[in-house]
Amino acid sequence: MIGDIPGMAVLEYGAADFAVVRPGQFVLCAVSGERIDLQDLKYWSAEFQEPYRGAEEATQAYLRHRAGAGDG
């Protein structure tokens, strides 16, 4: 299970900040899978509860989620 990686934090993402649910040093980018140290985390989605490495990954995720929103 991905949540069992030693040192990985579990966060709850809000609109302007995040809350630590389980302490750790990093999270994994929802798009690239790359490690993001918590002090470097600046991009996430409160709606989808996902962290992103940077603006490019956040945009990719937004477009992916929005493309899937029409399938209903």
N, C-alpha and C positions, 0 to 999 in steps of 0.2 A: 504494500500500500504506500502511495506517495507521501502520506502524512507521517510515515515512520522514518524519514530520512533524518539522521542525527544533525541537530543544529537548525533544522528548518522550523520557522515560526508559523503559527496559524493566526491569521488576522481577520478582523471584521472590517470591511471597507465602508467608510461613510463618504459623504459628498466632499468634505473638506479635509478629512483626516482618517486615520484608521486606529482601531483598538486592538491590542494584543490579547488574543484568546489563549494562545500557548506560546510562551517565550521561546525565542531562538535568535539566530543571527541573520537569517536570510529567508527569502521566499523564492519560488521559481516563476519565471515569466510564463504566462498562460499561452503565449504565442510561440516563443522560441525555446522555452524550457531552460533558458539560461538562469544562473544564480543572480539574484539581486540582493545585495546587502541592505539591511533595513535602513541604514543611514543614507543610502542612495535611492531609495524608493520614492519616486515622484509621480508616477503614473499608475492609475488603477481605475476600475469601474465599480462604483457602488451598486449599480444595477445588476451587474453580472458577477460581482464578488471575485474579480480577477485582478492580479497585478501584471504590469507590463514593464519591460526593460526601458522603453523610451517612447517617444511620440509616434515613431513609425509602427511599432508593435501595437500601440493603442489604436491607431487608425486602422490597421489590418483587422484587429478584433472587432472594432465598431462596424466595419463594412461586412465582415463575416456574420455577425449577429443580425445586422439589419437585412442582409440577403435572406437569411433563414426566417425572418419575421413574416414574410409574405407567404410562407408555406403553411397554410392552415386550413 
